């Protein structure tokens, strides 16, 4: 990170694994469990019209809970459902620049899909609101992807622009992802894989992040007084 001051990392929810008929109920339960910075609403293969029907109630739920609602890869849908922003997954610099020019600062613009450090730096020069490391839908295994961890740690250590790092399907791995220094940690399977426990899972994640924040604050205090 560019500052020695510790940050309180925050949770981002991904809807990638949520089915149409249960998405609103599951997301509502998750949002009741504690702090959520934003919700990325993923089409996950849905056609445009079906995705708009899917996204509209989820946007409303997120916003009512105080979380930013971002639509993935569909600026038209984002406008129609009054989302707070758009997330682009293709890793295309030109598309990112066009989205920023057309929609920022009225909408939050973030992006993922940049495979190398050079690509990520060029994307960062376009000044999106954040970069996302990891691939949506890649979190269905117990271990966070090594490349996600490496890219997030490198980015967080040297670039001011915030980043989101994708976790895994194991709550216990949140600590590993948090160690990268990424400002935000994105989860889907880890929160939604056990219907009915979404609020508990969100609370667990927040407890892990709060505990780490307090430890880092204490380390910073000890450095100052040494």
C-alpha positions in Angstrom: 0.0 0.0 0.0 1.1 3.5 -0.6 0.5 4.6 3.0 1.7 3.0 6.3 -1.7 3.7 7.8 -3.8 0.5 8.0 -7.1 0.3 6.2 -10.3 -1.4 7.2 -10.8 -3.7 4.3 -14.3 -4.3 3.0 -16.4 -7.0 1.5 -17.7 -7.0 -2.1 -20.5 -9.5 -3.0 -20.7 -11.2 -6.4 -24.0 -12.6 -7.6 -22.3 -15.0 -10.0 -23.6 -18.2 -8.3 -27.1 -17.0 -7.6 -30.1 -18.5 -9.5 -32.9 -16.3 -10.7 -35.6 -17.6 -8.3 -33.5 -17.3 -5.2 -31.2 -14.4 -5.9 -33.2 -11.7 -4.2 -33.8 -13.7 -1.0 -30.2 -14.8 -0.7 -28.8 -11.3 -1.4 -31.2 -9.8 1.1 -30.0 -12.2 3.8 -26.4 -11.5 3.0 -26.8 -7.8 3.2 -28.4 -8.1 6.6 -25.3 -9.7 8.0 -23.1 -6.6 8.2 -20.9 -4.2 6.2 -20.9 -4.7 2.4 -19.2 -2.1 0.2 -20.8 -3.1 -3.1 -22.5 -5.8 -5.0 -21.4 -6.8 -8.5 -24.4 -8.1 -10.4 -23.2 -10.7 -12.9 -25.2 -11.7 -16.0 -23.5 -15.2 -15.8 -24.7 -16.1 -19.3 -28.2 -14.5 -19.2 -29.5 -12.7 -22.3 -30.0 -9.0 -22.1 -33.7 -8.9 -21.3 -33.5 -11.7 -18.7 -30.5 -10.1 -17.1 -32.3 -6.8 -16.7 -35.2 -8.5 -15.0 -32.7 -10.3 -12.7 -30.7 -7.2 -12.0 -33.4 -4.7 -11.1 -34.5 -6.1 -7.7 -30.9 -6.8 -6.8 -29.9 -3.2 -7.5 -32.7 -2.0 -5.3 -31.7 -4.4 -2.4 -28.1 -3.3 -2.5 -28.8 0.4 -2.5 -31.4 0.1 0.3 -28.7 -1.6 2.4 -26.2 1.2 1.7 -24.1 -0.8 -0.8 -23.1 0.3 -4.3 -24.8 -1.7 -7.0 -22.7 -2.4 -10.1 -23.9 -4.1 -13.2 -21.3 -6.3 -15.0 -20.7 -5.8 -18.7 -24.0 -4.1 -19.6 -24.0 -0.3 -19.6 -27.5 -0.2 -21.1 -28.9 -2.4 -18.3 -27.0 -0.4 -15.7 -28.7 2.8 -16.8 -32.2 1.3 -17.0 -32.1 -0.3 -13.6 -30.4 2.8 -12.1 -27.3 1.0 -10.9 -24.5 3.0 -9.3 -21.9 1.7 -11.8 -20.6 -0.7 -14.3 -17.9 -3.4 -14.1 -16.1 -4.5 -17.3 -14.6 -7.9 -17.4 -13.0 -8.2 -20.9 -9.6 -6.6 -20.0 -9.9 -4.2 -23.0 -8.2 -0.8 -22.4 -10.2 1.0 -25.1 -13.5 -0.2 -23.8 -12.5 0.9 -20.3 -11.5 4.4 -21.6 -14.8 4.7 -23.5 -16.9 3.7 -20.5 -15.0 6.2 -18.3 -15.5 9.0 -20.8 -19.2 8.2 -21.3 -20.2 7.5 -17.7 -17.8 8.9 -15.1 -18.0 10.4 -12.6 -21.8 9.9 -12.7 -21.3 6.2 -12.4 -18.6 4.1 -10.8 -16.5 2.4 -13.4 -14.3 -0.6 -12.5 -12.6 -3.3 -14.6 -11.0 -6.7 -14.6 -9.4 -9.1 -17.1 -6.0 -7.5 -17.3 -3.6 -10.4 -17.3 -0.2 -8.7 -16.9 1.3 -6.0 -14.7 1.8 -3.8 -17.7 -1.8 -4.2 -18.8 -3.0 -3.4 -15.3 -0.8 -0.3 -15.1 -2.1 1.0 -18.5 -5.7 0.4 -17.3 -4.9 2.3 -14.1 -3.7 5.2 -16.1 -7.3 5.6 -17.5 -8.3 6.3 -13.8 -11.2 3.8 -13.3 -12.5 3.8 -9.7 -10.8 0.4 -9.1 -9.3 -2.7 -10.7 -10.4 -6.2 -9.9 -8.0 -9.1 -9.8 -9.4 -12.5 -10.4 -12.1 -13.9 -12.8 -15.8 -13.9 -11.9 -16.8 -17.5 -11.3 -13.2 -18.5 -10.4 -14.0 -18.7 -6.7 -15.5 -22.2 -6.5 -12.4 -23.8 -5.0 -11.0 -23.6 -1.4 -7.8 -21.8 -2.3 -7.6 -18.3 -3.8 -5.9 -18.3 -7.2 -2.2 -17.7 -6.8 -2.1 -15.2 -9.6 -4.9 -13.2 -8.0 -3.0 -13.0 -4.8 0.3 -12.0 -6.5 -1.3 -9.3 -8.7 -3.3 -7.8 -5.8 -0.3 -7.7 -3.5 1.9 -6.1 -6.1 -0.8 -3.5 -6.9 -1.8 -2.7 -3.4 1.9 -2.2 -2.5 2.6 0.4 -5.1 -0.5 2.0 -6.6 -3.0 4.3 -4.9 -5.9 3.3 -7.0 -8.0 0.8 -5.0 -8.2 -2.8 -6.0 -10.6 -5.7 -5.3 -9.1 -9.2 -4.9 -11.3 -12.3 -5.5 -11.4 -14.9 -2.7 -12.4 -18.5 -2.8 -15.3 -20.6 -1.5 -13.7 -20.9 2.0 -14.3 -18.2 4.6 -11.1 -19.2 6.2 -9.2 -18.0 3.1 -10.3 -14.4 3.6 -7.3 -13.9 5.9 -5.0 -15.0 3.1 -6.6 -12.6 0.6 -6.6 -9.8 3.1 -2.8 -10.2 3.5 -2.4 -8.9 0.0 -3.4 -5.4 1.2 -6.3 -5.2 -1.3 -8.8 -2.6 -0.2 -11.7 -4.9 -1.0 -12.3 -8.7 -1.0 -14.8 -10.2 -3.4 -16.8 -13.3 -2.5 -19.6 -15.2 -4.0 -19.5 -19.0 -3.3 -18.2 -18.5 0.2 -21.3 -16.4 1.1 -24.0 -18.1 -0.9 -23.2 -21.8 -1.1 -25.1 -22.6 2.0 -28.6 -21.1 1.7 -29.9 -19.6 4.9 -26.5 -18.9 6.3 -25.6 -15.9 4.1 -25.9 -13.3 7.0 -23.7 -15.5 9.2 -21.1 -15.7 6.5 -21.0 -12.0 6.0 -20.7 -11.4 9.7 -17.8 -13.9 9.8 -16.0 -12.1 7.0 -16.4 -8.8 8.7 -15.1 -10.2 12.0 -12.0 -11.5 10.2 -11.4 -8.1 8.5 -12.0 -6.2 11.7 -9.7 -8.4 13.7 -7.0 -7.9 11.1 -7.5 -4.1 11.1 -7.1 -3.9 14.8 -3.9 -6.0 14.7 -2.5 -3.7 12.0 -3.4 -0.6 13.9 -1.6 -2.0 17.0 1.5 -2.7 14.9 1.4 0.8 13.5 1.1 2.2 17.0 4.0 0.2 18.2 6.2 1.4 15.3 5.4 5.0 16.1 6.3 4.6 19.7 9.5 2.5 19.1 
